[in-house]
Amino acid sequence: MARNGASAIIVLPPGAQGRIGDEAHKRWLSRGRISFAEPDSEMLVTVLKLIGAPVPNGGLAALRYWGRSGERSTTWMAAADPVHLETRLHTLRLRSLRPDEVTEHELQTLFDHLQATVGNDSNFSFVTIGQCGYLRTACPIDTVPVSAQVLHGLPPDEFVPSGETVAKYHQLLGELQMALHEHDVNQRRARSGQPEINSLWLWGGGIVAEPVAHPLPTLFANDPLFRGYWNQSFAEVKDWDGDIERVVEKSDSGFVAVLPEPGPEIAARTLTDCLDQLKRLAGRPLVLLFRDGLAVEINRWDALRPWRSVAPILNRSGGND
């Protein structure tokens, strides 16, 4: 996979293990250079390494908050995202809840309850913005470095933080789970067959670093974590509107485009648009990064390799779902 010179990057929903249904798309992607590795960090980190930009040393939650609110928080905060801990036969599994699985009203109601039951007797403050939750405190605690989205389907006990305040982390997590257990929101979700929000995933704790200008390609995204980093770097940010043609037209010096999740139908349309626009990249490689660890680097000359068979990773079933 190219480094630094990869100036056209698109982040997509998961694509391996048979998730790409269109045979023409699979054949086209298989002409490029395909790699796959189970993700162990945020997609932002993957992109920053690809373009040679500095990787943040903590404070990802505060960056995400900045990207959504437009406000640079000067206090310590951690992301506190709603999750479902699923008990299986011999293990406990982490289920990351997508934005379409939790309403803003549900999250706000639960966080108001947590503030009244847990926050009022401690130094903790629970706040939401949109469908994201946050924990603020004057007394920082150790948190997990990566989001539940990265660890979806894995045993959560394998990713507990370590440090001097880990006991406080476990105490707080226990209190949160008790407060969530029998709340009306979860009772309604259980009756309707939805996964209960029986825990919060506390991750990315820290204070956002001082803004420093970095030369970055234009970002087309609504993803708040990406937008927060670009804000911190004084770099150009535009909304993602689904129009790859506009992105290519306005980005002679390169771009990073981040598709929202969920949206397999959006991803399929984007792959079609990428094929149409590839010739306009003037030989520059296009890097497609799927959120499950699949990566494809392809350029217009790859169309001259029609003999390549479909890569096995695009057909297999399985994964953490």
N, C-alpha and C positions, 0 to 999 in steps of 0.2 A: 504494500500500500504506500502511495506517495506521501512524502512529508514536505511541509513548507510550500512546495510548488502546487499543492492541490488547492486551487482557488475557487473551485465550484463544488460545494458540498450541500447535500440535501439529507436531512434527518427524517426518517420515516418510521411508522409503526412497525412492529415485529414482522419479519418476512421469511424466516427459515421454517423448516419442519412442515412444509406444505401449505403455508399461509398465503402464498401467492398462487392464486387459482388459474390465472390466465396462462395458457401454454406458450403463447407468443412472447409474453413478458419473461417467462422462465428461460426460453431459448435465447432471448436477447441478452439477459443478464449473464447467462452462462458463457457468452463470448468474451466477457471481461475477466478481470482478475478478482476472484472470490476468496474471501477468508471468513472464518467464523471462530469466535471465542466467546465463551460465556461472560457476560458483562460483570465487572467487579467495581465499577465506578460510575459516576454520573455521565450521561452523554455529553454534557458540557465539557468535562475533562477530556474525553476522547477527541472532541473537535479541537480543543485548545492545543493538545499535543500534535494534532495533525497539521495545524497551521503555524506551529512554533510559538504560541503565545504563552505567557506565564500562567501556571495553574494556581488557583487560590489555595492558600494554606489555612483552611477552615473558613467559617463564616458563611457557608453556602445558604443557610436559611435566611440570613440577613440580606444576602444578595437577591434571593428569590422575592423577599418582601419588597425590596427596592424596585425590582422589575415590575411588580404588580401595582404597588401603591404610588410609585414615583417619589417616595420618601426614603432618604438614607437614614436608617436608624443608627443611633450612636450608643445604644444599649445592647447588652448581650441578649441573643434570642436563639431559639432552636425551632426547627419545624416540628409540628405536632400533628401528624397526618392520621386521619381515621383509617383503621385497618381491621381486618377480621382474622382472629387467631383460630384456625380450624384444627380441631382434634381428630387425628386419624388413629388407626389401630395402635401404632407404636410411637407415633411422633406428633409433634405440634407443627403446623405449617402456617406460614405467613401469607395472607392474601391482601395484596394492595388493592384498594377500592378505587376504581376509575372515577373521574369527575361525573360521569353520567349515572353512577351508582349511589351517589350521595348528594342530596340537594343542599343548597346554601342555607335554607331554613332549618333543616335537620342539624347541620353542623353548628349553626349559631345557637340553636336551642341547647345542644349538648354542651357547648362551651360556656354558655351562661350558667348552666348547672354546675359545671366543673369550677367555674370561678366562685360560685356561691358555696360549694362544698369543700373544695380543696384549696382554692386560691386565697380565700378570705382569711384563713388561719396560717398563712405562710407568706413567703416573699415572692410567690409565683403569680403571674398574670397570664390569663388565657385569652387570646384574641383571634379573630378570624378575618380574612379578607377574601371574598369570593368563596371558593371551595377549598381553601388552604387554611390550616390552623397553625398557630404559633404559641410558643411559651416564652415569656419574658421574665427575667429575674435579675436582681442585683447580685445574686450569689450563684455564679455559673456552676453547672454540673457537667460531668462527662456524658456525651451522647454518642450514638452510632454515627459513623462518618458518611454512610450512604443511605439513600432513600429506600422505602419499602418497594418502590417500583423496580429497583435494581434487584432486590432480593425476593421478589414475588415467587411463591411456591417453595421456598426453602425453610428449613427449621430456624426460627428466630433466635433460639438460645445459642446458636453458633456465632451470633454477631453482636453479643452484648459488649458494651464499651468497657474499657479498662482505665484505671486511674484512681486518684485519691478520693474522688467523690462518687465512685461507682455505687457505694452503698446508698447514697442519697438518690441516685437514679433508680435503683430497684425499689426503694421505699415509695418514691413518687409514682412509679409505674403501678405498683400494687394499689395505691390509693385511687389512681385514675380508673383502673379496671373495676374496682369495687363500686365507684360512683357511676360508672357506665352500665353496670350489669343489669339492673332492673329498671332503667329509665324508660319512660313511655315511648320515646323514639324507637328504642330497640324492641320493645314489646310489639309495636306496630310493624316493624320490619320483619320480625319473626313470624307474625301472623300472615304476612303477605309473601312469605318465602324468600325474603331478601336476607343477605348475610348481615348479622348484627355487627354494629360498631362496638366491639368489645375491648378495644385497646387503642392507644395512640402510639404511633411510631415516632420517637424523639430522635432527631438526627440533624446533622449539619450545624451544631451549636457553635456560636462564636460571635465576634464583632466584625463587621465588614471593614476591610482595610480602606485607607485613604485613597481617593480617586487618583489614578495615574494614567496619563494618556498612553495608549498603545495603538500602533497601526494595525487595524483589523479590517477584514473585508466587510462590506455592508451586510447587516443582519436583517433577514426577513422572517419575523417570528412573533408569535404572541406568547411564547413560552416565557414565564417570568424569570426563571433562573438565567436563561441566556440573555434576556433583556437587562437584567441586573448587572451582569458582567460587562456587557457593552456600555451601559450607563457609567459604570465605574471607570471604564477605559476611554471615555469621551469619544466613542466611536458611533458611526451612523446606524440607526435602528429604524426599520420600517415595519409596519404591520404585515403579517402574512395574509394574503387574500386568495390564495389558491391559484394565482396566475403565474405559471412558470415563464411564459413568454415575456411578461413585464419584468420579472426578476432578471432574466438574461439580458434584456434590452438595456436595463439601467445599471448593469454591473460589469463594465468592461474590465475592472480590476479585480473581479472575483466576488463571491457572495457565499453566505451561509444561510440556507433556508430550513426552517424547522416546522414540520407538519404537526398539527395537533393530534392528540389521542382522545378517544378512540376514533377510528375512521378508515377501515380497510377499503371502503369505496373511494375515499379521497386519495388514498395511496395508489390504488389502481389507476385512477385518472391521472395522477401525477407521473406515474411510470410511462403512460402513453404520451404525455406532454414532453417528458424528458427525451423520449425517442425522437419526437418531432423537432426539438430544439437543439439536439446534440451537435448538429452540423454548424450551428451558430456560435459554438464555443471555440471555434478556430483552432482545433487540435488540442485544446486544454482538456485534461481528464476531468470527468465528472465522477465524484465520489458519492455513493449512496450508502448511508449508514442507517441500518435498521436497529431498532431499540433492543432487539434480542441478541445482538452481537454479530449478526450478518453484515458484511461489508463488501461492496462491489465497486471497483474502479474500472471505468469504461470510457472509451473515446470513440470518435466517429470512424476511426480506422478499424475498430473491432467488428464493424459490419462486414468486413471482408473475410471473417472466419465463420461462415455458416455451418461448417462441418462439426463444430463442437456440440457434444451432447449435453443434455440438461444436467447441471451439477447435482449430485445426490442430495446435498444439504437442502436444496429447494423442494425436494419431494418427500423426504422422510417425515413421519409423524412422530410426535413425542413432545418433550420439553416439560416445563414446570407448570403448565396450565392444568 
